[in-house]
């Protein structure tokens, strides 16, 4: 295909594109992190509590116990 503007791409254009891609990647990662932590005052504390809860559930599964959240609930009436 031809070039409509008659300007040949040069090395600086490729470098500019690479820099722009890097900036876009960083911006996307920042948006993702902001969205994950949206509405959470203490994001690090929240992650620590999530990890502890996951470990407790894994240990309970190893011992054969069923947590209250996953136990069957019977409705009689």
Secondary structure, 3 states (H helix, E strand, C coil): CCCCCCCCCCHHHHHHHHHHHHHHHHHHHHHHHHHHCCCCCCHHHHHHHHHHHHHHHHHHHHHCCCCCCCCCCCCCC
